Amino acid sequence: MYSSQGSASYLCCKSPSLSSKSQNRFSSEKDRERAQARNGGKGSKTKDDGLTPEQRRERDAKALQEKTAKKAAQTAGGESSGGGKGGNKK
């Protein structure tokens, strides 16, 4: 199907000066910069929040319970109104 010679349009679009590793690294750096700008310049989450691992587990468990309760309340409310996902709209 494909000739071993390649097409001229394909060759003109590739940058001969950058290897694919360099391009990937450059892309990753740009992605990190964009993410950092999106997050207001704060870095990644750190465990330096002043909590012990046990306190962190308790906090996370409480947050998960609240999230689960909220989701269950939304599901119960959605079933009675009939506005659930996956309707038979055509």
C-alpha positions as CSV (number, residue, x, y, z in Angstrom):
1,M,0.0,0.0,0.0
2,Y,2.6,2.6,1.0
3,S,5.7,3.2,-0.9
4,S,9.1,3.2,0.9
5,Q,9.8,6.6,-0.6
6,G,7.2,8.5,1.5
7,S,5.4,11.6,0.4
8,A,6.8,15.1,0.2
9,S,4.0,16.6,2.2
10,Y,4.6,14.2,5.1
11,L,8.3,15.1,5.2
12,C,7.8,18.8,5.1
13,C,5.6,18.7,8.2
14,K,8.1,16.9,10.4
15,S,10.8,19.0,12.1
16,P,14.1,17.5,11.3
17,S,15.9,19.4,14.1
18,L,14.0,17.9,17.0
19,S,13.8,14.2,17.8
20,S,10.6,12.7,19.0
21,K,11.9,12.5,22.5
22,S,12.7,16.2,22.4
23,Q,9.3,17.0,21.1
24,N,7.6,14.9,23.8
25,R,9.7,16.6,26.5
26,F,8.9,20.0,25.1
27,S,5.2,19.1,25.0
28,S,5.2,17.9,28.5
29,E,6.9,21.0,29.7
30,K,4.3,23.1,28.0
31,D,1.5,21.0,29.5
32,R,2.9,21.5,32.9
33,E,3.1,25.3,32.4
34,R,-0.5,25.4,31.2
35,A,-1.6,23.3,34.2
36,Q,0.2,25.5,36.6
37,A,-1.3,28.7,35.0
38,R,-4.7,27.0,35.3
39,N,-4.2,26.2,38.9
40,G,-3.2,29.8,39.8
41,G,0.5,28.9,40.1
42,K,0.2,26.6,43.0
43,G,2.3,23.4,42.8
44,S,1.1,19.9,43.1
45,K,-0.6,18.8,46.3
46,T,1.8,18.2,49.1
47,K,1.4,16.3,52.3
48,D,2.6,19.3,54.2
49,D,-0.8,20.3,55.5
50,G,0.1,19.8,59.1
51,L,-1.9,16.6,59.5
52,T,-0.7,13.2,60.6
53,P,-1.5,10.3,58.3
54,E,-4.3,9.2,60.7
55,Q,-5.8,12.6,60.7
56,R,-5.6,12.8,56.9
57,R,-7.4,9.4,56.6
58,E,-10.1,10.5,59.0
59,R,-10.6,13.8,57.0
60,D,-10.7,11.9,53.7
61,A,-13.1,9.3,55.0
62,K,-15.4,12.0,56.2
63,A,-15.3,13.8,52.9
64,L,-16.0,10.5,51.1
65,Q,-19.0,9.9,53.3
66,E,-20.4,13.3,52.6
67,K,-19.8,12.9,48.9
68,T,-21.5,9.5,48.9
69,A,-24.5,10.9,50.9
70,K,-24.8,13.8,48.5
71,K,-24.7,11.5,45.5
72,A,-27.4,9.2,47.1
73,A,-29.6,12.2,47.8
74,Q,-29.3,13.3,44.1
75,T,-30.0,9.8,42.9
76,A,-33.1,9.5,45.1
77,G,-34.3,13.0,44.0
78,G,-33.7,12.2,40.3
79,E,-35.6,8.9,40.3
80,S,-38.8,10.6,41.6
81,S,-38.7,13.3,39.0
82,G,-38.0,11.0,36.1
83,G,-35.1,13.1,34.8
84,G,-32.5,10.3,34.9
85,K,-29.8,9.6,32.4
86,G,-30.3,7.4,29.4
87,G,-33.7,8.5,28.4
88,N,-35.3,7.3,25.2
89,K,-35.0,10.6,23.2
90,K,-35.0,10.3,19.5
